[in-house]
Structures are given as C-alpha cells and as structure tokens.
Amino acid sequence: MKKIHIFGAAGSGTSTLGTALSQELPYTHLDIDDYFWITKFTEQRPLPERREMLKHDLSIYQNCIVSGAICGWGDEFKTYFDLVIFLGIPQNVRLERLQQREFQRYGNEILDGGSKYDESKAFLEWASLYDEAGMEVRSKMLHEYWMSDLVCPILRIEGDYTVKERVNIVFNYLSSN
C-alpha cells in the first residue's frame, strides 16, 4: 500500500490518525486542509491551484497518507489510492470533540459576543448535518456515494476508538493484506 487516503466527517480524527500512522510508518502525511485553505478555515484556495498542489505532492511522495475529504473537488485522485480508510464516529462524540477543538483554537472568542462566535456557530451547525444530510453538503451519504466506485480496498473503522486502537486496526489490516 503506497498511497492511503483517510477521510470521514469533520471531527472524526482523520488528521490525527494520519499523523499517528506517519510517525509509525515510512509515509509522508499530507493533510487536505493544507491544500484546501490559503488561510486556515477562512480563505479557500482556488480549485485548480489545490488540485495542482495535491497532484504534485502525490507524484513526488511514493508512500503517503492523505487525510481529509476530497469528495467533489478531488474526485480525479480516486485512482491514486491503494487503500481508503473511512472513519465513522458517533455524532455526539464527534460534535463534542469539535466544540472542544474550537475552544482550544479560539478560547472565549467562540462564546456569545466573541469575535469568532458566528463563525464557530456556523461551523458546528454545518458539522452537525453530516449524519442526516443529503448529497448537497459534506455528508455520510455523499461519502458513501464517493466510496461506491472505488477500485481500491476500503477499511471502515466505525466507533469511538482511541488513536492507538485505530493505529492497531490499520496495522492489523496492512499485515494481513
């Protein structure tokens, strides 16, 4: 497995798992946020530019782990992957993680009256749509559809596992395939 793609809902732990695996395996970790955003979570990079950047990096890194969703804008890269790992986690756990992450990043600015309040509230509302929304937004339905025509194997890790447990699941899968 030379190229591995990890994705799931916001807050499911894709970046965390990608980082953990790249510390244990001789793989370079590529986080989609670095391609998608010019200014993290504020200014999106133009579509052609992010595609070109990702294509370049996928061509120079023989062994890499790509974390984060590319559904819709990065469909051309589906055939690049030797393994796709889908992370699913209960909605309540995921949303709690996201709320904690928002507070760690922005502190009291996410509270009512803070400079990040509206932005954080909108993000959390968007993230809460994942499990029930249709194809019009980043949703489980969209992710399932995206995976439906992959030619590579899909490893599903669904449940509230620790990072170490997820790493072990991936290692067990890699050693048996």
VENCOR-V255665 format. One record per residue. PSI is psi as a letter, one per 20 degrees, with the letter a starting at -180 (* if undefined). D_CENTER is the distance of its C-alpha to the mean C-alpha in whole Angstrom. Layout:
psi: [PSI | PSI]
d_center: [D_CENTER | D_CENTER]
//
This chain:
psi: [o | h | p | p | p | p | r | a | q | p | j | i | k | g | g | g | g | g | g | g | h | i | i | h | q | l | q | p | p | o | p | h | h | i | h | h | p | g | o | p | j | g | o | q | q | q | g | h | g | h | g | g | g | g | g | g | h | h | h | h | o | g | o | q | p | o | p | q | p | j | p | f | i | k | h | i | i | g | i | h | q | i | p | p | p | p | p | q | q | p | g | h | g | g | h | g | g | g | g | g | g | g | h | h | g | i | b | i | i | i | r | p | i | r | h | j | g | g | g | g | g | g | g | h | g | g | h | i | i | g | h | i | r | b | i | i | r | o | r | h | g | g | g | g | g | h | i | h | j | q | i | r | q | p | o | p | o | p | r | n | q | r | g | g | g | g | g | h | g | g | g | g | g | h | h | i | *]
d_center: [19 | 18 | 15 | 12 | 9 | 6 | 4 | 5 | 7 | 7 | 8 | 7 | 7 | 4 | 6 | 9 | 9 | 9 | 12 | 14 | 14 | 15 | 18 | 19 | 19 | 20 | 17 | 16 | 12 | 11 | 8 | 7 | 8 | 12 | 12 | 12 | 14 | 17 | 18 | 14 | 14 | 17 | 18 | 16 | 17 | 19 | 18 | 20 | 19 | 16 | 16 | 19 | 17 | 15 | 17 | 19 | 17 | 16 | 20 | 21 | 19 | 20 | 18 | 14 | 11 | 8 | 5 | 2 | 5 | 8 | 10 | 14 | 14 | 13 | 14 | 17 | 15 | 15 | 18 | 17 | 15 | 17 | 14 | 11 | 10 | 9 | 8 | 11 | 12 | 16 | 15 | 18 | 16 | 13 | 15 | 17 | 14 | 13 | 17 | 17 | 15 | 16 | 20 | 19 | 18 | 21 | 23 | 26 | 25 | 23 | 26 | 28 | 30 | 28 | 26 | 23 | 24 | 23 | 20 | 19 | 20 | 19 | 15 | 16 | 18 | 15 | 13 | 15 | 16 | 13 | 15 | 18 | 18 | 18 | 17 | 18 | 15 | 11 | 12 | 12 | 15 | 14 | 11 | 14 | 16 | 14 | 14 | 18 | 19 | 17 | 20 | 18 | 18 | 15 | 14 | 14 | 13 | 14 | 16 | 16 | 16 | 16 | 14 | 18 | 18 | 14 | 15 | 19 | 18 | 16 | 19 | 21 | 20 | 20 | 23 | 25 | 23]
//
